Amino acid sequence: MPANLPPEAQARLAKYSEAKTVEEKIRALEEFISAVPKHKGVENLLLWAKRRLAELREELEEQKRKRKGGGGPRIFVEKEGAAQVAVIGPPNTGKSLLVQRLTGARTRVADYPFSTTLPVPGMLPYKDIYFQLVDSPPLSREAPQFIPRIAGLARNADAVIVVVSLDSDPVEQYEFVRDILSEHGVFIEKPRGTVRIEKGGEHGVQVLGSGRILDGTIKDVERLLSRYRIYRARVYVEGEVSLDDIEMAILRSSVYRPTIVLANKADVPGAAERYRRLYNYLLERKSKSVWLIPVSARTGLNLDKIGELLFKRLNIIRVYTKKPNSEPSKIPVVLPKGSTIRDLAEHIHSDMLEYFEYAKVWGPSAKYPGERVGLDHVLEDGDIVEIHSKR
């Protein structure tokens, strides 16, 4: 790690941390890679630098395409519906056929690798909402140009579906997808702790949040940040983290995305045994943050359960609004579970909160139909809300 770096390499890594534009970051990383000594102590850091450089070059190309008027293939997909879900998997796992069967999207289905080279969105209906599923190019070391794009799709999405195939080793496929995404700062297994760094402020280095640092003190954090010429920052720690976790947060932002694993081709011979192997693997790792279900795109097994699973996995609720003396809206407002009347009012319009007087609620959270409540009332899925304002 950087503690093993000569001053010249540390200075160039600090230059990357300070860079504002994509071009500046690319130059800083190129200079760092050329200056870093090649020894075992910096292998992981060098690997990160090379992967981050590839991501930045891809980002720069995307910016150039946009400046030319949007010419060329579109890599990222605008969000639609209640949530965007990136569908990711190795070649020939059947994910394109799954997305096609679930959404009707015109994905390209073939029995050879890399038939999908661009993201393809489709809408999965669930009750009265829609989830946007985005089929991605196959994740493979044989096509490294796709990897930053796929990681970018996962980072931008609200959740991830990982598709593995039960006609071969599903554990190996799952580990491959998990490790590739984590190398690019996207975690599908909930980490024991997270770090977020906001540079600037007036009080030097502050360590905030409810978490704790396992192997260091605030002074150690100050020394670590000073290596990157960061002398004022807020470091938000949740859960349990190490100084290495804090160091990686300086170099790249990491995100956790709730994940469902679809074990496809459950209809092939030997699928049940391979599924049990993956189930036991996740059980042994105590990966309760990853949900698993066997499916078959060919026979339709369990495809009718995907919408409900996504709804529960995303931890969201549907709230229907209504005006006085009128019927409730047919299209609900989608909010995080635990949201209040205040959150609903803010979501609808800022004026709604400013002139709020009271609300009436019908549904699971109401003690009786039409209960009159205030801003702190906690909503539940299926509630109908009528907001009254002072004007």
ABEGO torsion letter per residue (X at the ends): XAAABBAAAAAAAAAAAABABAAAAAAAAAAAAAABBBBAAAAAAAAAAAAAAAAAAAAAAAAAAAAAGGBEBBABBBBBEABBBBBBBBBGAGAAAAAAAAAGBBBBBBABBGABABBBBBBBBBEABBBBBBBBBBBBAABAAAAAAAAAAAAABABBBBBBBAABBAAAAAAAAAAAAAAAGBBABBBABBBBBBBEEAAEBBBBEABBBAABBAAAAAAAAAAAGBABBBBBBBEBBBAAAAAAAAABBBBBBBBBBBBBGAABBGAAAAAAAAAAAAAAAGBAABBBBBBBAAAGBGAAAAAAAAAAAAGBBBBBBBBBGBBBBABBBBBBBGBBAAAAAAAABAAAAAABABBBBBEAABABBGBBBBAABBBBBGBBBBBBBAX
